[in-house]
Amino acid sequence: MYPTISDLLKDLFGINIPLPVQSFGFFVAISFLLGAYTLTLELRRKENLGLLHPFNRKTLVGEPAKISELIFSAAIGFIIGFKIIYFIFNYNDLVANPQEALLSGKGSYIGGIVIAGISAFFKYREKEKTKKATPVWVEEKIHPYEMVGSITMIAAVAGLLGAKVFHNLENLDDFFRDPVDALLSFSGLTMYGGLIVGAIAVIWFGKKNGLHPLHLFDASGPGLMLAYGFGRIGCQVAGDGDWGIPNTAAKPGWMSFLPDWFWNFRYAHNVVNEGIPIPIPGCEGRHCFMLNPPVFPTPLYESIACIALFFFLWSIRKKISAPGMMVSIYLFLNGIERFFIELIRVNTKYHLAGIDFTQAQLISLLLILTGGFGIYFFRRNQIRV
């Protein structure tokens, strides 16, 4: 396993560059970029087909800098300067534990004050260059694909909050044991919590800017599948705890052409430090643990499945004309994939009427039903939006 990108570079290429970049975070960031890229392509295509239209937005031009704008710029500048200057002089601490360094109260007050002043000054100069004796309202044409950056940012922030909240609801014992770590830790994220809360936030933003939810979600479906599949690569590479149940059975004969780690895996050097110490001389401290017994590498399975499903969705997108159909297919396939992977994945179990199930299985079952109903409904009812 490679807890950091530095570990990955060192093992693959023999290059030892200390970088404060966690492998899981790196792949999550790439997954958001992939989702944004595919969404941009789909929104452009739908606009070319006449399904989406640009709109005019009025903007007041020529105003001088407001006090609130200067304060906001100064505040952002202070935070950046406070941490960046500290990181420059304490780079080893940042590399050793980026999460702790970012979330700690340690920083440079001098750096914060200097960068705050520079930030406020540049905001003032920016406004002065466009200031008019009498500010005027101007109209600018906004294309749907030009809002992808805002959509991605809103989905990322709301999604991460939702993923964290749903994870803590699923692991209340861990939350009450250490609520600060549970809320601020970058580990412990529930995918469906992120999907639900992120979707609500995107619906709000879309309606506010004249984007119908059906067209927006249809355009998002393939990219969401790709982003999830690619993000799971980060789980596999880092060994973040989202693995399967113990698997000590012999590898089936029909899998003989695959390496053993495809069937069961010990996640040596995993980022969450679970398991037993690795029996390698000199390996001590963090990231020197491996699982015993080995487990199903479920992040690997999900990556393969969801990337394959992305290509399927991408291949059929131009053949689908009914609004709501693509997102319904996405929900249906997503629910099926997650429901069955939960059968061999480690997760908190709930017990009701003699049935054991996980939070993800319950939500995935709802997605299967919602997606199945949507496929039936939108196929029979062509909604004009």
C-alpha positions as CSV (number, residue, x, y, z in Angstrom):
1,M,0.0,0.0,0.0
2,Y,1.0,3.6,-0.6
3,P,-0.3,5.9,2.1
4,T,1.3,8.9,0.3
5,I,2.1,9.7,-3.3
6,S,5.8,9.8,-2.2
7,D,5.5,6.2,-1.2
8,L,4.1,5.4,-4.6
9,L,6.8,7.3,-6.5
10,K,9.6,5.7,-4.4
11,D,8.3,2.1,-5.0
12,L,7.6,2.5,-8.7
13,F,10.4,4.7,-9.9
14,G,13.0,4.8,-7.0
15,I,12.4,8.5,-6.6
16,N,12.4,9.8,-3.0
17,I,10.5,13.1,-3.1
18,P,8.8,14.0,0.2
19,L,5.4,15.3,-0.8
20,P,2.5,16.2,1.6
21,V,0.0,14.5,-0.6
22,Q,-2.1,11.6,0.6
23,S,-2.8,8.9,-2.0
24,F,-6.5,8.7,-1.2
25,G,-6.9,12.5,-1.4
26,F,-5.0,12.6,-4.7
27,F,-7.3,10.0,-6.3
28,V,-10.4,11.7,-4.9
29,A,-9.3,15.0,-6.4
30,I,-8.7,13.4,-9.8
31,S,-12.1,11.8,-9.6
32,F,-13.8,15.2,-9.2
33,L,-11.9,16.5,-12.2
34,L,-13.0,13.5,-14.3
35,G,-16.6,14.0,-13.2
36,A,-16.4,17.7,-14.0
37,Y,-14.9,17.0,-17.5
38,T,-17.5,14.5,-18.5
39,L,-20.3,16.8,-17.1
40,T,-18.9,19.7,-19.3
41,L,-19.0,17.5,-22.4
42,E,-22.6,16.4,-21.7
43,L,-23.9,19.9,-21.0
44,R,-22.3,21.2,-24.2
45,R,-23.9,18.3,-26.1
46,K,-27.3,18.9,-24.6
47,E,-27.0,22.6,-25.4
48,N,-26.1,21.8,-29.0
49,L,-29.2,19.6,-29.2
50,G,-31.4,22.5,-27.9
51,L,-32.2,20.7,-24.7
52,L,-30.4,23.4,-22.6
53,H,-30.2,27.1,-23.2
54,P,-27.9,29.9,-22.1
55,F,-29.4,32.6,-19.9
56,N,-28.6,36.2,-19.3
57,R,-27.4,37.4,-15.9
58,K,-27.2,41.0,-14.9
59,T,-24.0,42.2,-13.1
60,L,-23.3,45.6,-11.6
61,V,-20.1,46.9,-13.0
62,G,-18.1,49.9,-11.8
63,E,-18.7,49.7,-8.1
64,P,-15.8,50.6,-5.8
65,A,-14.5,47.9,-3.4
66,K,-16.9,47.3,-0.5
67,I,-15.7,47.0,3.1
68,S,-17.1,43.4,3.2
69,E,-15.2,42.4,0.1
70,L,-11.9,43.8,1.5
71,I,-12.5,42.0,4.8
72,F,-13.3,38.7,3.1
73,S,-10.2,39.0,0.9
74,A,-8.0,39.8,4.0
75,A,-9.5,36.9,5.9
76,I,-8.7,34.4,3.1
77,G,-5.3,35.9,2.7
78,F,-4.6,35.6,6.5
79,I,-5.6,31.9,6.5
80,I,-3.3,31.2,3.5
81,G,-0.4,33.2,4.8
82,F,-0.8,31.8,8.3
83,K,-0.5,28.2,7.1
84,I,1.7,28.5,4.0
85,I,4.6,30.4,5.7
86,Y,4.5,27.9,8.6
87,F,4.6,25.0,6.1
88,I,7.7,26.5,4.4
89,F,9.7,26.5,7.6
90,N,8.2,23.2,9.0
91,Y,7.9,21.2,5.8
92,N,8.9,17.9,7.5
93,D,6.0,18.2,9.9
94,L,3.7,18.7,6.9
95,V,5.0,15.7,5.1
96,A,4.9,13.5,8.2
97,N,1.2,14.3,8.9
98,P,-0.5,16.6,6.4
99,Q,-3.9,16.2,8.1
100,E,-2.7,17.2,11.5
101,A,-0.6,20.1,10.1
102,L,-3.5,21.5,8.1
103,L,-6.1,21.3,10.9
104,S,-3.8,22.3,13.8
105,G,-3.7,25.8,15.2
106,K,-0.1,26.2,14.3
107,G,0.9,28.9,11.9
108,S,2.7,32.1,11.2
109,Y,0.9,35.2,12.4
110,I,3.4,37.4,10.6
111,G,2.8,35.5,7.4
112,G,-0.9,35.7,7.9
113,I,-0.9,39.5,8.4
114,V,1.4,40.1,5.4
115,I,-0.6,38.0,3.0
116,A,-3.9,39.4,4.4
117,G,-2.7,42.9,3.6
118,I,-1.5,41.9,0.1
119,S,-4.8,40.2,-0.6
120,A,-6.9,43.1,0.5
121,F,-4.7,45.5,-1.6
122,F,-5.1,43.5,-4.8
123,K,-8.9,43.3,-4.3
124,Y,-8.9,47.1,-3.9
125,R,-6.8,47.6,-7.0
126,E,-8.9,45.2,-9.0
127,K,-12.1,47.2,-8.1
128,E,-10.3,50.6,-8.8
129,K,-9.4,49.5,-12.3
130,T,-13.1,49.0,-13.2
131,K,-14.6,51.7,-11.1
132,K,-17.0,54.1,-12.8
133,A,-18.4,57.4,-11.8
134,T,-21.9,55.8,-12.1
135,P,-22.0,52.0,-11.8
136,V,-24.0,50.4,-14.6
137,W,-25.8,47.1,-15.0
138,V,-24.6,44.9,-17.8
139,E,-26.0,41.6,-19.1
140,E,-23.7,38.6,-19.8
141,K,-24.7,35.3,-21.4
142,I,-24.0,32.3,-19.3
143,H,-23.8,28.8,-20.8
144,P,-24.7,25.8,-18.7
145,Y,-21.3,24.2,-19.2
146,E,-19.7,27.4,-17.8
147,M,-21.2,26.6,-14.4
148,V,-19.5,23.2,-14.1
149,G,-16.8,24.7,-11.8
150,S,-19.4,26.0,-9.4
151,I,-21.4,22.8,-9.6
152,T,-18.3,20.7,-8.9
153,M,-17.3,22.8,-5.9
154,I,-20.8,22.7,-4.4
155,A,-21.0,19.0,-4.9
156,A,-17.6,18.4,-3.4
157,V,-18.2,20.5,-0.3
158,A,-21.8,19.2,0.3
159,G,-20.8,15.7,-0.6
160,L,-17.9,15.5,1.8
161,L,-20.1,16.9,4.6
162,G,-22.8,14.4,3.8
163,A,-20.3,11.5,3.6
164,K,-18.9,12.5,7.0
165,V,-22.3,12.9,8.6
166,F,-23.6,9.5,7.3
167,H,-20.4,7.8,8.4
168,N,-20.7,9.1,11.9
169,L,-24.4,8.1,12.0
170,E,-23.3,4.6,11.1
171,N,-20.5,4.5,13.7
172,L,-21.9,6.4,16.7
173,D,-19.6,4.6,19.1
174,D,-16.5,6.0,17.4
175,F,-18.1,9.4,17.2
176,F,-18.9,9.6,20.9
177,R,-15.5,8.2,21.8
178,D,-13.7,11.0,20.0
179,P,-16.1,13.5,18.3
180,V,-13.4,16.0,17.2
181,D,-11.4,13.3,15.4
182,A,-14.5,11.8,13.9
183,L,-15.6,15.1,12.4
184,L,-12.3,16.4,11.2
185,S,-10.6,13.2,10.1
186,F,-10.2,12.7,6.4
187,S,-10.9,9.0,6.7
188,G,-14.3,7.6,7.4
189,L,-16.5,8.7,4.5
190,T,-19.8,7.1,3.4
191,M,-20.3,7.3,-0.3
192,Y,-24.1,7.4,-0.3
193,G,-24.1,10.2,2.3
194,G,-22.0,12.2,-0.1
195,L,-24.3,11.3,-3.1
196,I,-27.5,12.3,-1.3
197,V,-26.4,15.6,0.3
198,G,-24.4,16.5,-2.8
199,A,-27.4,15.9,-5.0
200,I,-29.6,18.1,-2.8
201,A,-27.1,20.9,-3.0
202,V,-26.8,20.6,-6.8
203,I,-30.6,20.6,-7.3
204,W,-30.7,23.8,-5.3
205,F,-28.0,25.4,-7.4
206,G,-29.4,24.2,-10.7
207,K,-32.9,25.5,-10.0
208,K,-31.5,28.8,-8.9
209,N,-29.7,29.1,-12.2
210,G,-32.4,27.7,-14.5
211,L,-31.0,24.2,-14.9
212,H,-33.7,21.6,-14.8
213,P,-32.7,18.7,-12.4
214,L,-33.5,16.0,-14.9
215,H,-31.2,17.4,-17.6
216,L,-28.5,18.1,-15.0
217,F,-28.6,14.7,-13.5
218,D,-28.8,13.0,-16.8
219,A,-25.6,14.8,-17.8
220,S,-24.0,13.9,-14.5
221,G,-24.8,10.2,-14.4
222,P,-21.9,8.8,-16.5
223,G,-19.4,11.1,-14.8
224,L,-20.6,10.1,-11.3
225,M,-20.0,6.5,-12.1
226,L,-16.5,7.2,-13.4
227,A,-15.6,9.4,-10.5
228,Y,-16.7,6.8,-8.0
229,G,-14.8,4.1,-9.8
230,F,-11.7,6.2,-9.9
231,G,-12.0,7.3,-6.3
232,R,-12.1,3.6,-5.2
233,I,-8.7,3.2,-6.7
234,G,-7.5,5.6,-4.0
235,C,-9.1,3.4,-1.4
236,Q,-7.3,0.4,-2.8
237,V,-3.9,2.2,-3.2
238,A,-4.0,3.7,0.3
239,G,-5.7,0.9,2.2
240,D,-8.2,3.2,3.9
241,G,-10.2,0.5,5.6
242,D,-12.9,0.1,3.0
243,W,-11.9,-3.5,2.3
244,G,-13.9,-6.7,2.4
245,I,-14.5,-9.4,5.0
246,P,-11.8,-12.0,5.8
247,N,-11.1,-14.4,2.9
248,T,-8.9,-17.4,3.6
249,A,-10.5,-19.7,1.0
250,A,-8.4,-21.0,-1.9
251,K,-8.5,-19.0,-5.1
252,P,-11.1,-20.6,-7.5
253,G,-9.8,-22.3,-10.5
254,W,-11.6,-20.0,-12.9
255,M,-9.4,-17.1,-11.5
256,S,-6.2,-19.0,-12.0
257,F,-5.0,-16.5,-14.6
258,L,-5.2,-13.6,-12.1
259,P,-2.7,-12.8,-9.4
260,D,-3.4,-14.0,-5.8
261,W,-3.9,-10.4,-4.5
262,F,-7.0,-10.2,-6.8
263,W,-8.7,-12.9,-4.6
264,N,-7.4,-11.9,-1.2
265,F,-5.2,-9.2,0.1
266,R,-3.4,-8.2,3.3
267,Y,-3.2,-4.4,2.7
268,A,0.4,-4.1,4.0
269,H,1.4,-0.6,5.0
270,N,-2.3,0.5,5.0
271,V,-3.0,4.1,5.9
272,V,-5.3,3.3,8.9
273,N,-2.6,1.2,10.6
274,E,-4.8,-1.8,11.1
275,G,-3.7,-5.4,11.5
276,I,-0.5,-7.0,12.8
277,P,3.0,-5.6,12.6
278,I,4.7,-6.4,9.2
279,P,7.5,-8.9,9.8
280,I,10.1,-6.8,8.0
281,P,13.2,-5.7,9.9
282,G,13.4,-1.9,10.3
283,C,9.7,-1.3,9.6
284,E,8.4,0.5,12.7
285,G,5.8,3.0,13.6
286,R,3.0,4.2,11.3
287,H,2.1,2.3,8.1
288,C,3.9,-0.8,9.2
289,F,0.9,-3.1,9.6
290,M,-0.9,-5.7,7.5
291,L,-4.2,-7.5,7.8
292,N,-4.2,-11.0,9.2
293,P,-6.2,-12.9,7.9
294,P,-6.3,-11.4,4.3
295,V,-9.6,-9.9,3.0
296,F,-11.5,-9.4,-0.2
297,P,-10.1,-6.4,-2.1
298,T,-13.5,-4.8,-2.5
299,P,-12.2,-1.4,-3.6
300,L,-10.5,-3.1,-6.5
301,Y,-13.7,-4.9,-7.5
302,E,-15.7,-1.7,-7.3
303,S,-13.2,0.3,-9.4
304,I,-13.4,-2.3,-12.2
305,A,-17.2,-2.6,-12.0
306,C,-17.9,1.1,-12.0
307,I,-15.4,2.1,-14.6
308,A,-16.9,-0.6,-16.9
309,L,-20.4,0.7,-16.1
310,F,-19.2,4.2,-17.0
311,F,-18.2,3.0,-20.5
312,F,-21.6,1.4,-20.8
313,L,-23.4,4.6,-19.8
314,W,-21.2,6.7,-22.1
315,S,-21.9,4.4,-25.0
316,I,-25.7,4.6,-24.7
317,R,-26.0,8.3,-23.8
318,K,-26.7,9.5,-27.4
319,K,-29.4,6.9,-27.9
320,I,-31.4,8.1,-24.9
321,S,-33.8,11.0,-25.6
322,A,-36.3,10.8,-22.7
323,P,-35.3,13.2,-19.9
324,G,-34.7,11.3,-16.6
325,M,-33.9,8.0,-18.3
326,M,-30.1,8.3,-18.0
327,V,-30.1,9.2,-14.3
328,S,-32.6,6.3,-13.7
329,I,-30.3,3.8,-15.3
330,Y,-27.4,5.2,-13.3
331,L,-29.3,4.9,-10.0
332,F,-30.4,1.3,-10.9
333,L,-26.9,0.1,-11.8
334,N,-25.3,1.9,-9.0
335,G,-27.7,0.3,-6.5
336,I,-27.1,-3.2,-7.9
337,E,-23.3,-2.8,-7.8
338,R,-23.2,-1.5,-4.2
339,F,-25.9,-3.9,-2.9
340,F,-23.9,-7.0,-3.9
341,I,-20.4,-5.7,-3.0
342,E,-21.8,-5.1,0.6
343,L,-22.2,-8.9,0.9
344,I,-18.4,-9.3,1.1
345,R,-17.5,-5.8,2.5
346,V,-16.7,-4.8,6.1
347,N,-19.4,-2.5,7.4
348,T,-21.7,-1.9,10.4
349,K,-24.7,-4.3,10.4
350,Y,-28.2,-3.4,11.4
351,H,-30.7,-6.1,12.5
352,L,-34.4,-5.8,11.8
353,A,-37.0,-8.6,11.8
354,G,-34.3,-11.3,11.7
355,I,-32.6,-9.6,8.7
356,D,-29.0,-8.3,8.8
357,F,-28.2,-5.4,6.5
358,T,-25.9,-2.4,6.2
359,Q,-26.8,1.2,5.7
360,A,-25.4,1.1,2.2
361,Q,-27.6,-2.0,1.3
362,L,-30.7,-0.2,2.5
363,I,-29.9,2.9,0.5
364,S,-28.8,0.9,-2.5
365,L,-32.1,-1.0,-2.4
366,L,-34.0,2.3,-2.5
367,L,-31.8,3.4,-5.4
368,I,-32.6,0.2,-7.3
369,L,-36.4,0.7,-6.7
370,T,-36.1,4.4,-7.6
371,G,-34.1,3.7,-10.7
372,G,-36.3,0.9,-11.8
373,F,-39.4,3.0,-11.4
374,G,-37.7,5.9,-13.2
375,I,-36.8,3.7,-16.2
376,Y,-40.4,2.5,-16.5
377,F,-41.9,5.9,-15.9
378,F,-39.7,8.0,-18.2
379,R,-39.8,5.4,-20.9
380,R,-43.6,5.6,-21.0
381,N,-43.9,9.4,-20.3
382,Q,-41.9,11.8,-22.4
383,I,-41.6,14.8,-20.1
384,R,-41.0,18.2,-21.7
385,V,-38.4,20.2,-19.8
